[in-house]
Amino acid sequence: MNRIFFRRALPRHIEQAIGLAALAFLFVLMLAHPAPAHSFDIGKLHIGHPWSRVVPQGSKVAAGYLKITNNGAEADRLVSVSSSISDKAEIHEMKVDANGVMTMRPLADGVEIAPGAEIELKPGGYHLMFIGLVTPPVEGVKFKATLTFEKAGAVEVEFAVEPMGAGGGDHGSHGG
């Protein structure tokens, strides 16, 4: 009876070490991969990664941020926002006035999104304000809001809540 034996190319302990290293590398890659961004569509509008931040205890306001892409041939306008986390919600703009002072004001007419354009509501610029918080944002817990557009209509979105001081992942930095 002939027996065929295979000779190992590497000693067993080296094979095991390489296997463990490969497994550890794959685990690190899994942890390093960012969570997929969440997005929503209504008509020709694409709403990307709505997010907010944890606010200090006792705060009565929170901000919301997102990107809106208009893939249509006509302009549309974000005209209002509402959410059960606050008594009211508004679309705001921050900008530097003639005296060099940063000011914030509500935009009664909302924000226009030109055809083929993308706007980003972000810290230090256009953003949403949730005023009179009923339920403050909690890190890791999404909250719902309804965005209403002049032409496309209303769409419910979910805001991911990031830690205080967060900048929305890879969606831009912030100033405060």
N, C-alpha and C positions, 0 to 999 in steps of 0.2 A: 504494500500500500504506500503510495507516494503522498507525502504531505508537502503542501506548499506554504511556506512562511513568507510573510512580507516584512521587510526590514523597514523600520521607521526612519524617515529622513531626519527627524530631529528627536532628541530625547523627550520623553513624555512630559517632564516638568516644564520644558520650554514651550511645547505645544499648548499646555494648559495656561501658561503665563500669557502667551500671544492671544489665546481665546478670551481670557479675562480682560486683557487690555482692549481688545476689539469690542467686547460687550460694554465696557466702561465708556469707550468713545461714543458708541451708539446712544447710550443713556445720556451723556452730556449733550449730544446733538438734539435729542428729544427735548431736553430742558431749555436749550438755547433757542429753539425755534419759537418765534412769537406766536401768540394765539391769533387765529385768523380774525381779521377785522370783520365787523358786521356791517351790512349795508342794506338799503331799502330802495325800492324803485316805485315810482308812480308816473304813469305816462312816459314822457321822454326824459324825466328827471331821475337822477341817481343820487341818493343820499348816502354818503360814506362815513363810517365810524363816528356816530354820535357819541360824545363822551362828556363827562362832568368830573368834578373833583369832590372829595370829602371836604366839608366846611367845618370851621371851628364850632365847638359846642355853643349853642345859643344863637348861632347865626340865623338871620331871617331871610337871607338870600343865597342863591347858588347860581352858577353860570353853566351854560351848555354850549358845546362846540361841535362842529361837523363840517363836512364838505358837501357842496351841492354842484353837480355837473348837469348842464342842460345839453342833452344830445339831440334836441329838436331844432326845427327851423325858425321857431318863434321865441321871443323872450317870454319869461314867466317871472313871477314875483312871489317871494315868501311874504305873506301878509300877516300871519298870526301864528301863535303857538299856545298850547294849553297843556296842563299836566295836573294830575291829582296830587303831586307832591307839594304844590304851592297854591295860594289863593289866586294869584294871577301870574302871567308870564308875558314878557315883552321881548321884542327884537331891539337890540341896542347897538350903538356904535361908539367906539372910543377913538378920539383923534386929538391932535395938538391944536389948540386955538391960536389966534393971532398973537397972543402974549406968550406963547411957548408953554402953556399949561395944558396938561392932559385932561380932557373932559369926556364925560360919558353922557349920552342922551338917548332916549327912546326914538325909534324911527317909526313914526305914525304910518308912513306909506310902505313900510317893509323894505325888503332888499330885492333888487332886480337881478335876475340871472339871464344874461344875454345868450342868444343862440350859439351853441358851440363853446360856451364859456364855463369856467369852474370858479366858484367863489368858496372861500374858506372862512367859516366863522371860527375865530380863534382868539386866544387871550391877546388883548391889546388892540383889537380891531372889532369887526362885527362879531356879535355873540348873542346868545339868548340869556335872559335874566328870569329866574324863577323867584318871585317875590312873595314874601309871607309864607315861608316854608311851613308846611303842615307835617311833612315827613322829610327830614334831612337826608341827603344822599349818603348811602352806606357803601364803603369800599367793597368791591366785588359783587354788589347786588345791583342789577340793572333796574332802571325805572322807565316807565312809558311816558311818552308825550305825543301830542298830535300836532303835526306841522300842516298848515293850510296854505296852499298856493292859489294865486289868482285864477289860473287856467287849469292846472292839473288837478286841483281839489285837495282833499285832506288825506294824509297818510299817517298811520301810527308807527312810531319808531321807538327803539329802546336805547337808552343812554347807558353806556358802560361807566361805572363809577371807579375812578382811579384815586390813588393816594393823594393827600394834600400836597401841593407842590408839583404834581405830575404835569407833563406836557403833552399828553395824548399819544404816547408811543412815538411812532415815526411821523406823526402828523404835524410837526412843527414845534418850535420852542415857544416859551411864553415869558412874560415879564412880570410874574408875580402871583 
